Amino acid sequence: MAFTVLGDDHYPSAGYAGIDAKIGVGDIHIAAEGLGPDDGFTGYKPTASNGTRPRWGDYGAAASDGNSIWIASEYVNQTCAFNTWLTTNFRCGNTRTQLANWGTRISQVVP
């Protein structure tokens, strides 16, 4: 199972956990550590009292090719200062789009 991990000790990171018929969901693993905070541009405010909610991070996927498992997790793969963002046509060296600083990580897990 693939997902985004975040919290006090992780910037938005690509994560995964194994699923077993006997044990259930196993330990959380980090496929790629996030490098910076979500910049909030791709969030929206359902109501002012509830704050913002990002529109990403809930599209993890996993597929097997028979020998390994391929996972897709959304994460923040870069951090870019505001001045760099401005001087690189809002792309930070093509590591982000103008209004989103997250990306999708594809990882191979060999059980």
Steps between C-alpha positions, in 0.01 A plus 500: 500500500644838399424836662644837603661520845517835679519640848730672745790272399435478124442746220246341260680175411432197279406211727378144484404205718464133422169323539486139612194274531611384846657812650308776322679828431869495589751766595516834320803545271626813326570453128617861460530761772332834431741789458280793596157609618189515287486859379122513518438618144306183413279514807147626529288636780170315539411746778714752681440330837639166374822639350654372180523150360748399231359346182773239481649217702209259482573334166744225596505184290670161495534228235695176481698368204543157661846563647466844651242762590492840334355783705404859427491752785468877493762703686686832504818423306663843523513823690546831329548851637258767382769692310608184314137431416467850353824493302444154345163577337317356803644150444805474733716331239206293368451327835144629542211659321407862553236424761601163644819391673415130529571213266435129462768251599507161326690241705576130467465287814644148497339290774 
